[in-house]
Amino acid sequence: MASPKPPTGLGKAGKALWRAIQRDLQDGWALDAREAHMLERACRTADDLAVLEATVDKEGATVEGSRGQTVVHPALIEARQLRVVQLRLLSVLELADPSGQQSATPAQSRARRAAEARWGHERKAGSHAA
């Protein structure tokens, strides 16, 4: 089965991310409508990030502030925020891992980390009591 084409209007970075995700899907695996939408949003975020990164490359990591002081380039701040958004968008994709098992959902991952933190703490406490 051929991979779906990237959505119209994606730039170079967005198309590259779209193709990479589609290429990494296991045979017979397809994104549902919700996942495809999230992937498209993540790809558009990749395009926005590419523009911001090009701006910082051209203008530098710092700029002159309103009072003549050196400040972090606003594009760096926005890029950092977009990376968080992109991570969240990509984390909702329920992709299979190479072993054929479905990856954990974000809620399952949080629950696992909470359990590991709790039981890890209790194991440490128990080893000190012995």
N, C-alpha and C positions, 0 to 999 in steps of 0.2 A: 504494500500500500504506500503510495507516495505521500510525503509530508505536505501538510498544508502550506501554501505560499504565505510569506509575511504580509501583514495587513498593509493596505495602501497608505502611503505617507510616511512610512518609517524611513529614517536615515540609515547611514552606514552602520552605526553602532547598534541601533535597534534591530536591523535586519540580521546582523551577526549574532546577537543574543537569541533572536527567534530561531534561527537555523540551528544554533548550538543546542538549544533545549529540545527542539524537534528531533535532532539527530541522536540525542542521548536517550530518547524514549525507547523502551524495549519493544521488540517486535509485537505487533498486535495491540500496543498500548496507545491510547489517544486521549488528549485532554478533553474534558467535558466543556460545556459553554462557559461555565464560571471560571474554570482554570484558564481557558483560552483568553478570556477577558483580562484576567489578572496578568497573564503573560504579555498581552498587548500593552497593558499599562506599564509593566516593568520595562518593556522595550522602548516605549516612548520616554520613560525616565532615563534610559541609557542614552538616548539621543540628546536629552536635555543636559545630562552630565557631560557628554562630549563637548557641547557648546561651552559650558562653564569651564571645563578643563582647558579648552583652547584659549579662552579669554585669560585665564590665569597664566598660561604658558606665554602669552603675548605681553600681558601687562605686569606680570610678577605677582608674588604672593602677598605683597603689601601695597597699600595705596596711601595717599595723603588724606587725612581726616579733615573735618570741617574747621578745625583749629590749627591745622598744619602739622598735626601729630601723625606718626606712622600707625596705621591700623591694618588689621587683616583684611585682605580683599573680600568684599561681600560675596563674590562668586565662590570663594572657598567655603564660606559659611553655608550658602545655599547648597553647594555640592555635598557637603557633609549631611545635610538634612535629606537630600534626595537619595543618598546611599542608604539611609535608614528606611526610607519609603520603599526603595527597590528591594531591599532585603525582606521587608514584610510582605511585599507583593509576591516575591518568588517563594517565600516560605509556605504560602498557602497551596502551592502546587503539590498535589499528592502523586509524586513520582515513585516508581518502583526502584529499589536499589539493585545492583548487579546480581545479587543472589536470588532475585525473583520475589523478594518480600517487599510489601508495600511499606514505604517510609511512614514514620509516625506523623500524625497531624500535629499542628502547633500545640493544641491542648494536651495531647498525649506526651509531647516532649516536655512541656512545663510540669506535668504531673510526675514524670520520671525524674526530672531534676530535683523536684521537691522531695520525692521519696529518697533519692540518693543523698540529698543533704541531710534529711532527718536521720536515716539509718546510718549514714557515715558518721554523723555526730554521736549517735548512741554507741556505735562500735568503738569510737575513740574513747568515750567516757567509760565504757566497759573494760577496755584494756588498761586504763589507768587505775581502775578499782581493783584489779586482780593482783 
